[in-house]
């Protein structure tokens, strides 16, 4: 029996898209019935409720203790002046040390470790690492110097340690090769379908309940995204102001997602642009409510300045919502002809795209049709089989014909959803 461990050391509602990836993977692996693998999801005992509903059959929780020294460091590094002092006083190479395994996975006789997000630990157990993106290289203005040092050290070390590196798009694959000089055959493009596949579709009663709960009695645009600066809520707000002033069109905007420190800046811009009557920030919501909002909205707008792959774009395709999104990083690769594309740095372009989609019913219908076709072959069960083939490969288990085919395909230049 091959024993695989998937990193799920997350707190629900804080990690955004990474949480969705782990939920989708748990859902897909739990559906596999034809293998001889055991899957363990590494989690803290006080932060495992979010993943438990998606585990069944060959999947279970493996608890690991909190690293108290790491928690203390994280608290200290949240204080801006402490960061500045430490960065000046201590050499960067000494400021951040990649933690070693605490022995949990070794005691559990794990054969393959899968690091599903950018953090990880040192271990001699063969492993797959998913670095997600190099946003700090492209948008350093959104990171302080210490964070850039930490992200570079962490990513390069864990990429070096990994038996294989998984990414979500060919854009990220090429970015890692270019900036970290990684060998091409070490990086595999793995399809990550929308997490909505793992959720029970809402009933008409569920949808109506959400409509009433949030008083959404008129058409609205939807953007589910944590309030990070690169998610570009500010330019979307400017676009709403332009729509109101120049196009004489007042559109309600709903956004969900964890509200981090940058939300204060966003809130100030809402007031500055006098948009409080038409803008709603819901914070983190449960999966059912999010699914309902995809069904209720007139369109999904994704103005992000950087994405390794956008969860909301794929989720909108699956839920049947028309999409307008940015033309940066992996988004054109993901959307292809199934979304209206705009420059996220130009609020006027965002406004124009929203207005075009808002007023053109035929275009909305065409994009819904294309989005559905774009996403139809992407399922978590299919992706779970791809990951399982690579777990077997890394764990040096004999591969069947399907495994060999899946591994060969992912080693090629694979596009999102292929």
KOLPA-535854 format. One record per atom (N, C-alpha, C): x, y, z. Coordinates in steps of 0.001 Angstrom, whole numbers, plus 500000, padded with zeros to 6 digits. Layout:
BEGIN
XYZ...
//
This chain:
BEGIN
500841498799500000500000500000500000500875501250500000500573502179499087501287503449499031500591504430499958501349505045500860500788505977501844501187507391501457500184508195501091500416509558500595499877510549501602500630511623501836500187512675502756500024513979501988498863514612502148498549515882501495498516516982502550499253518041502329499360519122503310498059519920503377497408519879504531496157520619504742496236521445506020497429521947506333497620522724507564497159524172507350495851524321507204495259525629506910494166525947507912493882527231508035492719527683508796491650528106507804490464527585507950489405527853506986489077529336506896488864529788505652488450531165505431489583532149505266490820531697505433491967532609505382492807532386504127492833531162503638493771530807502572493190530853501166491931531235501045491349531452499726491429530263498802492060530479497633492110529459496596492824528194497000493811528290497899494551527098498315493623526148499064492768526700499902491781525872500604490902525140499598490500525824498544489660525209497515490375524057496827491671524232496556492459523176495912492483521925496781492727522096498075492804520946498980491444520254499096490366521045499155489022520465499209488740519664497931489069520244496789488853519543495528489640518253495449490889518305495890491737517113495862491187516038496794490728516446497988490126515493498925488888514843498315488067515655497672486854515158497016487210514154495917488185514504495085488555513628493975489196512331494428490129512408495374490806511208495861489835510288496600488853510874497287487854510063497992486971509289497021486903509732495784486082509072494764486782507899494096488110507785494284488853506711493633488656505397494394488259504361493668487978503074494312488800501923493742489622502211492741490313501130492037491800501038492361492262501740493388493687501709493704493959501078495052495233501007495396495653500453496683496458501500497440495921502738497470496595503849498136495816504275499373496541504839500329495931505437501510496358506895501550495368507797501711495647509228501674495423509842503057496438510558503527496370511221504825496442512731504604495514513460505207495513514914505079496073515499506373497265516089506256497988516615507408497318517902507882496827517906509129496068519060509633496293519230511124496041520446511610496073520711513041494742520277513648494782519751514854493569519217515479492497520279515701492923521552515860491948522624516065491570523331514761492038522807513618491735523430512315491507522368511250490662521391511566490435520317510595488974520144510180488074520933510772486655520751510481486309521080509037487036522007508433486733522439507072486986521341506041487920520412506333488281519393505352487563518067505594487126517812506819486532516511507164485347516104506294484423517029505951483259516602505154483600516041503780484814516289503292485179515871501942486031514606501927486264514014503100487099512824503212486236511582503410486519510556502641485829509278502815486697508168502249486273506954502457486936505763501905488410505719502283489301505955501327490732505790501588491402507057502111490618508074502483491174509348502947490859509565504427491834510064505177491619510375506584492563511485507043492303511988508254493114513065508827494356512491509506495472513186509356496683512907510134497014514181510890496873514162512203497088515372512999498569515616513268498922516886513258500281517310513588500201518481514560501137518596515500501071519701516474501490521029515858500970522117516420501395523457516020502853523671516415503578524382515582504943524811515917504831526136516657504980526109517981504779527307518789505802528392518464507033527996518177508060528999517851507733529680516524507167528919515582506768529494514298505643530497514498504680530155515359503565531058515632504056532366516221505026532287517140505576533489517768506260534357516719507046533728515837507724534471514779506714535162513869505637534447513537504615535026512655503968536242513298503716536170514596503117537299515303504050538497515301505345538239515543506343539319515561506442539972514185506440539141513148506622539649511793505388540364511250504287540302511979503112541070511588503206542528512027504183542822512884504376544189513366505329544905512409504867545931511697505687546581510663507052547035511144507131547729512295508439548245512723509366547099513126508797545988513637509617544828513986510261544237512738509490544196511642510025543706510373511209544546509917511032545868509985512086546763509504513358546608510331513206546522511653514363546375512536515091545061512272514329543980512188514924542672511966515636542604510618515015543204509598515599543137508259516933543872508200517050544960508967518303545729508993519361545080509878518917544438510950519864543936511951520391542533511678519605541725510968519961540320510777520132540009509299521200539315508923521380538928507521520194538108507028519705538381505824518525537689505305518621536165505376519821535620505136519950534161505138519710533556506518519854534398507571519629533909508928518229534238509444517538535083508707516262535594509185515134534580509024515247533741508030514189532758507806514824531406507537514456530435508326514969529082508184513821528148507848513981527365506788512945526396506426512836525371507546511658525186508112511535524226509221511745522788508754512263521977509651512399520551509378511122519840509796510883518682509240509717517886509619509725517624511121508540517673511731508442517391513167508357515893513446508439515082512415508439513627512585507080512969512395506024513785512234504680513215512110504555512300510902505000512765509746504818511943508541505767510744508537506924510902509160507859509779509238507281508673510129506692509067511270506087508079512180504897507388511525504202508084510653503040507506509968503446506662508759504758506522508530505311505714507425504788506187506064504759507516505910504332508112504636505385507831503567504920507481502364505831507216501240506025508412500323504966509258500208505026510444499346504334511600500065505000512749500119504432513959500724504057514929499610502854515495499695502411516482498707502217517817499406503130518767499148503005520128499680502098520917498736500893521221499192499876521808498324499910523325498281500695523952499155500786525410499120502234525830499282502503527124499317503869527613499171504786527301500352504215527068501522505026526670502665505246525163502634506197524724503425506487523297503507507552523072504561508121521908504588509193521627505539510205520670504906511352520581505533512415519717505032512147518279505451512264517383504506512060515967504775512813515141503741513192513932504125513851513031503189512847512168502437511582512285502826510534511537502132510306512150500748510239511350499692509982511892498349508720512757498361508773513874497640507643514797497735507378515564496454506136516059496352505697516948495272505429518307495903505941519347495268505774520703495799505011521551494790504031522314495309503243523214494456503513524658494879504432525362494205504782526735494598503749527790494217502748527426493421501656528315492982502129529431492060502923530400492543503312531494491647504520532233492205505062533121491363506175533992491755505695535446491704504582535698492325504020537038492290504997538079492824505781537705493845506714538657494452507791539118493474508061538318492449509047538692491428508460539744490495507187539603490161506550540471489181505914541717489797505423541580491028504758542707491699505378542943493071506670543280493113507347543441494408506771544567495257506039545503494638505459546620495394504412546158496401503911544936496226502901544416497150503514543615498304504829543598498391505516542839499433506594543700500072506783543547501378507908544246501986509177543421501733510373544029501903511630543335501573511800541994502282511363541915503528511507540665504267510651539559503652509433539886503244508555538889502630509148538360501329509786539243500568510405538817499305511544537846499577512354538153500597513456537259500975512906535892501381511883535914502214511297534659502710510718533844501557509953534489500679509328533761499572510373533164498639511438533909498355512486533383497481513211532204498118513582532351499385514304531270500071513432530028500181512184530236500555511276529101500735511048528381499407510733529135498352510418528514497071511618527801496463512781528436496484513960527806495885514371526550496642514297526601497972514673525439498787513717524278498567512427524550498595511447523476498459511369522957497025511636523828496045511721523357494651512914522422494483514022522769495132515225521944495052515012520591495716514305520597496852514066519354497589513093518433496864512145519006496137511029518241495572511477517211494540510784516083494540510986515081493495510334515555492201509180516218492347508463516828491227507836518124491687507618519041490754506949520309491039505677520354490218504547520633490863503284520731490135502863522188490036502329522563488881501827523923488644500486523818487935499768524937487874498411524904487325498303525394485881499368525948485349499296526471483981500672526460483357500701526477482035501990526526481349502670527868481586501871528930481819502470530241482108503336530163483358502829529524484407503610529388485640504808528469485417504603527434484648505706526510484341506877527257483704506580528051482691507632528807482019508242529863482938507433530437483823507922531448484763508932530849485741508659529650486236509579528970487154510883528600486452510772528153485222511976527802484451512829529042484222512172530154483897512880531390483578513565532005484804512860532066485928513393532778487088514178531897488060513814530622488160514506529728489095515398528711488393515433528778487053516314527922486253516112526436486577514852526045486689514530524655487003514503523813485733514877522551485828514809521678484640513362521447484220513128521492482928511759521385482409511078520085482818511832518975482843511205517689483113510851517485484587511203518461485431510850518357486852509488519002487141508966519775486194507726520531486415506590519916485600505489519638486271504330519052485603503121519974485746502405520146484656501174520948484681500021520031485084499404520342486222498309519527486752496999520311486665495973519706486117494679520358485972494010520497487338493567521712487665492821521953488898491425522454488514490429521596488556489068521986488187488458522926489226487291523491488933486613524341489909486220523547491154486374524165492306486021523496493560484524523232493639483717523948492859482273523738492892481897522285492611482757521546491901482507520131491658482357519362492978483046519840494016483034519140495303481820519510496152481082520527495750479960521011496538478636520526495957477680520327496824476338519964496380475691521175495727475159521027494500474513522171493830473354522707494665473172524020494689472088524600495496470716524338494888469734524212495749468355524071495293467781525459495022466615525502494408465941526786494180465663527481495507465367526683496530465110527239497863466369527859498442467514527191498245468801527728498722469099529073498060468901529128496761469196530348496005468301531496496467467044531203496668466113532243497109466462532721498524466913531799499370467301532171500736468471533148500719469468532883499864470631533770499769470224535120499188469326535104498218468844536355497639468216537241498724467399536626499574466724537377500631467696537782501735468603536888502087469547537158503173470383538396502898470847538543501646471715539669501296470988540759500502469668540642500434468835541644499754469306541897498319469484540825497575469967540927496199468783540812495233467966541841495216466747541819494424466920542461493050468124542882492730468407543456491423469666542808490860469877542866489554471070542250488960472357542829489559473391541992489659474657542445490236475826541707489589477008542305489721478227541619489296478903541054490540479612539954490365480166539206491495481661539000491300482414539184492390483857538936492379484258538303493707484425536969493762484885536325494982486414536360495064486943537100496012488400537234496126488765537847497469489771537268498106490293537877499316490832539267498968490833540165499940491147541571499633492647541852499578493373541052498832494789541333498584494904542484497584495968543289497647496113544388496680496100543934495220496742542778494939496818542358493530495472541908492971494502541667493835493176541292493348492479542480492679492999543692492922492631544862492116491199545343492325490718545235493555489391545777493849489329547289493574490464547973493772490453549433493641490103549880492226490710549259491230490390549643489852488989549203489448488504548132490037487126547731489771486148548755490342486468549284491523485628550341492103485652551593491226486823551946490707486917553094489801486073552864488554486073551613488069485264551287486890483776551460487182483350551090488370481944551287488749481582552759488783482534553574489255482315555020489281482206555568487861483057555090486970483015555513485559481690555113484924481234553913485220479949553451484680478808554361485124478872554769486362477811555636486886477872557039486291479090557596486190479245558990485754479197559155484240479838558250483506479938558423482050478898557623481275478566556422481793477618555562481079476207555674481650476081556448482731474787556623483394474184555265483781475045554376484226474629553017484577475117552691485987474199552503486890474520552204488282474365550705488516475488550025488773475489548564488885475869548142490294475100547229490840475421546687492171476591545718492050477487545790493022478680544940493032478749544183494349478942542861494255479043542003495441480388541287495402481107541330496526482387540636496625482408539809497901482915538593497794483078537737498967484555537413499134484917536883500298486308536517500555486822537133501846487825536491502423488417536967503675488883538417503533488562539223504533488946540636504518490210540834505350491339540938504662492614541135505356492872542626505581494095542965505948494416544352506327494131545364505214494279544938503955494096545869502841492635546269502661491741545563503310490314545898503188490032547326503664490787547809504630490594549187505111490809550189503988491819549959503160492083550833502014490937550756501012490457549543500767489341549367499840488103550091500347487839549953501640486663550593502245486723552111502105487911552676502266488074554123502107487757554556500683488149553738499712487866554079498314486383553960497995485704553027498626484254552928498448483583554238498862484003554742500010483427555998500514483848557189499661485114557205499264485636558309498459484893558420497124484580557292496535483902557272495235482376557290495372481905557365496627480464557423496918479725556219496321480279555033496623479720553802496077479059552924497140478953553421498345478486552580499457477092551998499224476260552698498451474896552212498212474848551055497207475891550898496419475845549855495392476932548789495550477711548839496635478799547891496844478590547122498146478729545802498084478590544950499266479803544028499375480510544088500490481587543146500791481084542205501880480964540935501550480342539966502448481328539308503404482634539398503125483589538625503905483542537165503482484121536290504305484146534861503979482746534270504129482307533533503125480994532895503167481162531393502945480136530622503273480253529172503127480077528754501665480497527530501320480439527080499921479057527156499286478019526819500052476668526845499493476272528256499090476560529226499942476212530611499618477001531102498406478262530711498322479058531124497169478492530552495873478113529276495907477516528636494731476242529383494331475441529759495327474206530492495052474488531841494394475526532533494846475853533844494277476289533730492823476993532645492478477337532411491075476063532246490240475074531583490817473818531357490098472986532632489991473078533504490989472256534716491038472825535874490222474147535942490096474767537137489522474510537258488016474628538489487531474507538738486095475804538412485368476917538540486072478225538218485504479258538146486610480379537522486306481534537480487205482642538314486569483212539226487356484297540079486870485547539791487694486645539465487014487904539133487679488982540099487179489218541209487903490167542231487444491586542036487980491911540858488448493187540596489128494401540972488275495444541441488969496695541799488298497659540623488199497321539523488885498219538366488844497466537114489271497532536070488462496908534793488800497725533648488219498013532654489060498587531412488543497509530647487785496303530732488291495076530268487665493944530803488522492891531279487920491805531894488679490713530887489001490500530646490302489385529808490718488045530376490288487783531680490515486494532250490127486162532131488640487161532209487771486881532075486336486338530675486038487039529650486533486576528282486310485242528008486972485055528535488175483799528331488898482629528985488161482876530162487607481830530844486831481471530033485583482478529493484898482211528648483735481303527486484127481617526840485238480853525670485666479444526039486102479308527182486795478012527594487328477113528231486273477670528570485102476864529174484050476756530679484145477850531324484618477884532791484697478813533335483616478428534390482903479337534992481924480488535689482642481641535743481990482861536220482649483522537339481853484008538348482587484937539347482052486158539296482956487356539230482369488548539089483211489769539774482600490823539849483396492075540498483014492790539758481883493701540488481250494490539897480167495926539602480595496155539373481911497513539200482422497802537753482814499080537441482947499626536149483395498895534980482728498314534076483525497721532862482964496270533028482530495670534184482773494236534334482534493826534160481061494557534720480097494176534455478703494249532968478347495241532276478910495375530836478690494161530093479256493708530532480413492573529876481069491247530203480383491039531462480062489751531897479523489585531581478042490664531711477273490605531613475820489473532505475291488550531964474503487495532794473913486219532782474750486299532255475986485095532094476808484866533260477755485666534320477653485488535487478529485816536754477754485258537854478215485580539171477676486830539656478404487855540053477653489164540361478225489387541866478280490063542326479364490387543748479500491732543933480189492263545146480102493506545517480772493176545915482214493675545191483221493297545470484612493863546775485154494832547349484433495443548601484876494687549825484351493681549583483527492912550676482922491447550594483358491032551363484371489631551325484816488626551589483700489038552424482724488142552706481598487852551437480797488879550601480616488686549341479892487810548379480681488007548345481994487178547482482840485721547916482727485495549228482817484129549767482713483507549427481356484284549580480301483780549296478952483383547832478807484231546919479337483934545490479250482681545139480046482564545704481250481377545444482074480120545944481367480196547144480819479022547726480144478616546882478928479613546433478178479324545617476996478616544328477385479122543673478430478526542413478868477182542643479559477081543754480276475854544095481005474680544361480052474979544941478902473911545382477987473675544446476807474535543450476637474429542567475469474030541159475906472738540887475880472232539584476330472753538448475449472857538699474155473341537671473240474785537300473560475614538301473867477011538052474218477103537250475518476268537604476486476267536861477742475951535382477495474959535141476687474578533762476381475675533005475658476364533680474732477445533037473985478613532691474902478958533611475816480080533350476724479747532232477719478498532173478151478082531070479032478268529737478306477860529694477058477988528479476242479456528087476073480301529064475771481730528778475587482379528356476896481986529008477993482555528660479288482219527249479687480973526840479448480559525480479757481348524463478938481566524764477663482342523869476803483805523816477249484302524952477722485706525048478148485974524168479366484985524036480238485195523393481532484691521947481579484023521493480524483275520232480602484151519012480890485412519046480467486275517880480671487097517937481953486945519020482709487733519172483935486910518732485138487289517614485745486629517125486949487694516751487975487304516770489235488275516415490281488603514927490264487678514101489803487997512672489711489092512441488674488999513158487551490043513054486524491370513582487061491337514727487751492563515300488293493157514411489375492286513775490175492781512867491215493547511700490601493084511223489452493799510127488781495155510591488266495217511854487823496504512411487379497469512514488555496986513055489681497844513156490858498246511772491357497308510828491350497642509478491814498741508851490966498683509064489667499733508535488786501094509104489180501121510390489527502391511003489923502823510578491329501868510346492214502221509797493525502899508437493351502340507622492477502927506302492219504314506433491599504451507381490692505743507612490036506803508038491051506462509021491892507397509506492903507674508427493952506656507620494275506814506555495264507416505284494700507784505318493408508438504194492734507572502926492759506274503115492512505330502014492400505153501689490910505076500420490527504869500078489113503637500788488542503780501333487353502723502121486727501950501288485716500620501463485686499831500814484651499805501702483406499139501260482374499126502004481114498506503390481278497427503476482070496779504769482287497725505729482994498415505244484022499366506086484758500424506646483815500978505775482978502043506199482071501534507255481092500315507076480608499737508048479675499508509394480359498958509382481582498691510623482313499972511367482632501007510646483005502290511265483331502935511855482079502856511139480986503444511628479731502744512903479273501420512946479404500665514127478975500990515345479835501128515163481145501395516297482020502820516810481879503706515992481332505088516424481107505206517316479882504169517316479048504168518173477870503704519577478253503707520467477275503170521810477493501650521716477480501062521553478643499635521342478771498931522623479138497817522904478494497042524096478792496042523804479907495597524862480569494589524732481617493345524050481056492841523061481774491623522297481490491800521262480389492971521142479769493157520083478771493224518726479454
//
